[in-house]
Amino acid sequence: MSIAAINPANYMRRRIFSAIMDGLSMLAALMGLVLLALILFTLVQKGMEGMSLNVFTHAMRATPGQGGGLANAIVGSLVQTGIGALIGAPLGIAVGVYLAEVGQNGRFAAVVRFVNDILLSAPSILVGLFVYEILVVPHAPFLHGGFSGIAGAVALALLAMPVVARTTEDIIKLVPDAYREGSVALGARESVTIMRVVIPAAFGGILTGILLAVARISGETAPLIFTSFGSFGWSSDLWRPMASLPIAIYRYAAGVYDEHHRLAWAGALIITVAVLLLNIVSRASHHLISKR
């Protein structure tokens, strides 16, 4: 006996309700895709108008008409993001391994997990203010003080670390227990099992987490305003203010000159393309490594 034969009125009401909800869900998804397409279309259109060879070969200029570009900002972003990833990724991996393999359900692990979740959801400007207090306005004689590229890199590292930690913990928990049991059966210590069995098995997911963290911190502006501050000239000294692409976009967009506005759109397009490429690389690497 069919459901309609049992209670046709109730059956039809549920079918109608289900069709309405499906339609609303599809409408919401379509609206999101349309808005995303409009944003990307505007970004590509405006960004290509400001794109030129000077963008990649000339430094920023405070006044228009001097052939200014974004070269120093691009290099500064690469330097600060790279150092931030080099600091934050190992710390994040260590935290993730501890939470998944060592501490697990312990009380201290619960506290670490709670703090990590807070860092994940905390506004990035708070991280920038924290680094501002400990590095830019130092209270210890061995700290140089002042705005600097290293302060910006530390702020980005603090933003990348919880992302890597959460990803590492989740992916390590997916490693089959048979891998660990086989290693222990061969006489390996727990540390050897983690380093030579568990982490290599989860390497694809860990690498994906690192790339996603880099994609996140590459576009952060607020922490860098309080730490590296930005600069219109070239600077290779990590202990001095250093230019970055997000700050360059922020300053150019707030200006009154059309040339600066075009450079701001060009910088926004560069960051968007870079983040898109990082996401593609992370997915492709995870897919390739998982096939091995």
C-alpha positions as CSV (number, residue, x, y, z in Angstrom):
1,M,0.0,0.0,0.0
2,S,1.4,3.4,-1.0
3,I,1.8,6.4,1.3
4,A,-0.7,8.4,-0.8
5,A,-3.3,5.7,-0.3
6,I,-2.8,5.9,3.5
7,N,-3.1,9.7,3.9
8,P,-3.3,11.5,0.5
9,A,-3.9,14.9,2.0
10,N,-0.9,14.7,4.3
11,Y,1.3,13.3,1.4
12,M,0.4,16.1,-1.0
13,R,1.0,18.8,1.7
14,R,4.5,17.4,2.3
15,R,5.2,17.2,-1.4
16,I,4.1,20.9,-1.9
17,F,6.2,22.0,1.1
18,S,9.2,20.1,-0.2
19,A,8.8,21.6,-3.6
20,I,8.6,25.1,-2.1
21,M,11.7,24.6,0.0
22,D,13.6,23.2,-2.9
23,G,12.7,26.2,-5.0
24,L,13.7,28.6,-2.3
25,S,17.0,26.8,-1.8
26,M,17.7,26.9,-5.5
27,L,16.8,30.6,-5.6
28,A,19.1,31.4,-2.7
29,A,22.0,29.5,-4.4
30,L,21.3,31.3,-7.7
31,M,21.3,34.7,-6.0
32,G,24.6,33.9,-4.4
33,L,26.1,32.8,-7.7
34,V,24.8,35.9,-9.5
35,L,26.2,38.2,-6.8
36,L,29.6,36.4,-7.0
37,A,29.6,36.7,-10.8
38,L,28.9,40.4,-10.6
39,I,31.6,40.9,-8.0
40,L,34.2,39.0,-10.1
41,F,33.1,40.8,-13.3
42,T,33.5,44.2,-11.7
43,L,36.8,43.2,-10.2
44,V,38.2,41.8,-13.5
45,Q,36.9,44.8,-15.5
46,K,38.3,47.5,-13.1
47,G,41.4,45.5,-12.4
48,M,42.4,45.1,-16.0
49,E,42.0,48.8,-16.6
50,G,44.7,49.5,-14.0
51,M,46.9,46.6,-15.0
52,S,50.2,47.5,-16.7
53,L,53.9,46.7,-16.7
54,N,54.5,49.4,-14.2
55,V,52.4,47.6,-11.6
56,F,55.0,44.8,-11.4
57,T,58.2,46.9,-12.0
58,H,57.7,50.2,-10.2
59,A,57.2,51.0,-6.5
60,M,54.3,52.9,-5.0
61,R,54.1,56.7,-5.4
62,A,52.4,59.1,-3.1
63,T,51.5,61.5,-6.0
64,P,50.0,60.5,-9.4
65,G,51.8,61.0,-12.7
66,Q,55.1,59.5,-11.6
67,G,54.6,56.0,-13.0
68,G,53.8,54.4,-9.7
69,G,53.1,50.7,-9.4
70,L,52.8,48.0,-6.8
71,A,56.1,46.1,-7.1
72,N,57.3,46.9,-3.6
73,A,53.9,46.0,-2.2
74,I,53.9,42.7,-4.0
75,V,57.4,41.8,-2.8
76,G,56.5,42.9,0.8
77,S,53.4,40.8,0.8
78,L,55.4,37.7,-0.4
79,V,58.1,38.3,2.3
80,Q,55.7,38.8,5.2
81,T,53.3,36.1,4.1
82,G,56.2,33.7,3.6
83,I,57.7,34.3,7.0
84,G,54.3,34.2,8.6
85,A,53.7,30.8,7.0
86,L,57.2,29.5,8.0
87,I,56.4,30.5,11.6
88,G,52.7,29.6,11.9
89,A,52.7,26.3,9.9
90,P,55.2,24.3,12.1
91,L,53.5,25.6,15.3
92,G,50.1,24.7,13.9
93,I,51.2,21.2,12.9
94,A,52.7,20.6,16.3
95,V,49.4,21.8,18.0
96,G,47.3,19.6,15.7
97,V,49.5,16.5,16.3
98,Y,49.3,17.0,20.0
99,L,45.5,17.4,20.0
100,A,45.0,14.4,17.8
101,E,47.7,12.0,19.0
102,V,49.1,12.9,22.4
103,G,46.7,14.9,24.5
104,Q,43.5,13.8,22.7
105,N,40.7,13.9,25.3
106,G,42.8,15.3,28.2
107,R,41.9,18.4,30.2
108,F,44.9,20.4,28.9
109,A,44.0,19.4,25.3
110,A,40.5,20.7,25.8
111,V,41.9,24.0,26.9
112,V,44.2,24.2,23.9
113,R,41.4,23.3,21.6
114,F,39.2,26.0,23.1
115,V,41.9,28.6,22.8
116,N,42.5,27.5,19.2
117,D,38.8,27.9,18.4
118,I,38.9,31.4,19.9
119,L,41.8,32.3,17.6
120,L,40.0,31.0,14.6
121,S,37.0,33.2,15.2
122,A,38.8,36.3,16.7
123,P,38.8,39.4,14.5
124,S,42.2,39.8,12.8
125,I,42.4,43.4,14.0
126,L,42.7,42.1,17.6
127,V,45.6,40.0,16.6
128,G,47.2,43.1,15.1
129,L,46.6,45.1,18.3
130,F,48.2,42.2,20.3
131,V,51.3,42.2,18.2
132,Y,51.4,46.0,18.3
133,E,51.6,45.9,22.0
134,I,54.3,43.2,22.3
135,L,56.5,44.2,19.3
136,V,55.7,47.6,18.0
137,V,55.5,49.2,21.5
138,P,58.1,47.0,23.3
139,H,58.5,46.7,27.0
140,A,61.8,44.7,26.8
141,P,65.2,46.2,25.9
142,F,66.1,43.5,23.4
143,L,63.1,44.5,21.1
144,H,63.7,47.1,18.5
145,G,60.2,48.5,18.6
146,G,58.4,50.5,16.0
147,F,56.6,49.3,12.9
148,S,58.4,46.6,11.1
149,G,58.0,43.8,8.6
150,I,58.8,41.1,11.2
151,A,55.9,42.4,13.3
152,G,53.6,42.0,10.4
153,A,54.9,38.5,9.8
154,V,54.3,37.5,13.4
155,A,50.7,38.8,13.2
156,L,50.1,36.8,10.1
157,A,51.7,33.7,11.7
158,L,49.2,34.0,14.6
159,L,46.4,34.0,12.1
160,A,47.7,31.1,10.1
161,M,48.5,28.9,13.1
162,P,45.0,28.0,14.3
163,V,43.9,27.2,10.7
164,V,46.8,24.8,10.3
165,A,46.2,23.3,13.8
166,R,42.5,22.6,13.2
167,T,43.2,21.1,9.7
168,T,46.0,19.0,11.0
169,E,44.0,17.6,14.0
170,D,41.0,16.7,11.7
171,I,43.1,15.0,9.0
172,I,45.2,13.1,11.5
173,K,42.1,11.7,13.1
174,L,41.1,10.2,9.7
175,V,44.3,8.1,9.5
176,P,43.2,4.5,10.1
177,D,44.2,3.0,13.5
178,A,45.6,0.0,11.6
179,Y,48.6,2.2,10.5
180,R,49.4,2.9,14.2
181,E,48.8,-0.6,15.3
182,G,51.1,-2.0,12.6
183,S,53.9,0.4,13.5
184,V,53.6,-0.5,17.2
185,A,53.5,-4.2,16.4
186,L,56.9,-3.7,14.7
187,G,58.3,-2.2,17.9
188,A,58.2,1.5,17.0
189,R,57.9,4.0,19.7
190,E,54.9,6.4,19.7
191,S,57.1,9.3,18.5
192,V,58.4,7.2,15.7
193,T,54.9,6.2,14.7
194,I,53.7,9.7,14.6
195,M,56.7,11.1,12.6
196,R,57.1,8.2,10.2
197,V,53.7,6.8,9.8
198,V,50.9,9.1,10.9
199,I,52.2,12.4,9.5
200,P,53.2,11.1,6.1
201,A,49.8,9.4,5.8
202,A,48.1,12.7,6.5
203,F,50.6,14.9,4.6
204,G,48.1,15.7,1.8
205,G,45.5,17.1,4.2
206,I,48.1,19.0,6.2
207,L,49.5,20.6,3.0
208,T,46.0,21.6,2.0
209,G,45.5,23.3,5.4
210,I,48.8,25.2,5.1
211,L,47.9,26.5,1.6
212,L,44.4,27.5,2.8
213,A,46.0,29.3,5.8
214,V,48.4,31.1,3.4
215,A,45.4,32.0,1.2
216,R,43.6,33.5,4.2
217,I,46.5,35.6,5.5
218,S,47.6,36.9,2.1
219,G,44.7,39.3,2.0
220,E,44.7,40.5,5.6
221,T,44.9,44.3,6.0
222,A,44.0,45.2,9.6
223,P,46.8,43.4,11.3
224,L,49.4,44.9,9.0
225,I,48.2,48.4,9.6
226,F,49.2,48.0,13.3
227,T,52.4,46.1,12.6
228,S,54.2,46.7,9.4
229,F,52.3,49.9,8.6
230,G,53.4,50.0,5.0
231,S,55.8,52.0,3.0
232,F,55.9,53.8,-0.4
233,G,59.5,52.7,-1.1
234,W,61.5,49.5,-1.2
235,S,62.6,48.0,2.1
236,S,64.5,44.9,2.6
237,D,65.0,45.5,6.4
238,L,62.6,43.4,8.3
239,W,62.9,45.7,11.3
240,R,61.6,48.7,9.4
241,P,58.1,49.5,8.0
242,M,57.4,47.3,4.9
243,A,55.0,47.7,2.1
244,S,52.2,45.1,1.5
245,L,49.6,44.7,-1.1
246,P,46.5,44.9,1.2
247,I,47.8,48.2,2.7
248,A,48.6,49.5,-0.7
249,I,45.0,48.8,-1.8
250,Y,43.6,50.4,1.3
251,R,45.7,53.6,0.9
252,Y,45.1,53.9,-2.9
253,A,41.4,53.2,-2.6
254,A,41.1,55.9,0.1
255,G,42.8,58.5,-2.1
256,V,41.3,61.0,-4.4
257,Y,43.2,60.4,-7.6
258,D,41.8,58.2,-10.4
259,E,45.3,56.7,-11.0
260,H,45.5,55.5,-7.5
261,H,42.0,54.0,-7.7
262,R,43.0,52.1,-10.8
263,L,46.1,50.7,-9.0
264,A,43.9,49.7,-6.1
265,W,41.6,47.7,-8.4
266,A,44.7,46.1,-10.0
267,G,46.0,45.1,-6.6
268,A,42.7,43.6,-5.6
269,L,42.7,41.6,-8.8
270,I,46.2,40.3,-8.1
271,I,45.3,39.2,-4.6
272,T,42.1,37.5,-5.9
273,V,44.0,35.6,-8.6
274,A,46.7,34.6,-6.1
275,V,44.1,33.3,-3.6
276,L,42.3,31.4,-6.4
277,L,45.5,29.8,-7.5
278,L,46.4,28.8,-4.0
279,N,42.9,27.1,-3.6
280,I,43.4,25.3,-6.9
281,V,46.8,24.1,-5.9
282,S,45.7,23.0,-2.5
283,R,42.8,20.9,-4.0
284,A,45.0,19.5,-6.7
285,S,47.8,18.5,-4.4
286,H,45.4,16.9,-2.0
287,H,43.8,15.0,-4.8
288,L,47.2,13.8,-6.2
289,I,48.6,12.8,-2.8
290,S,45.5,11.0,-1.8
291,K,45.8,8.8,-5.0
292,R,49.2,7.5,-4.0
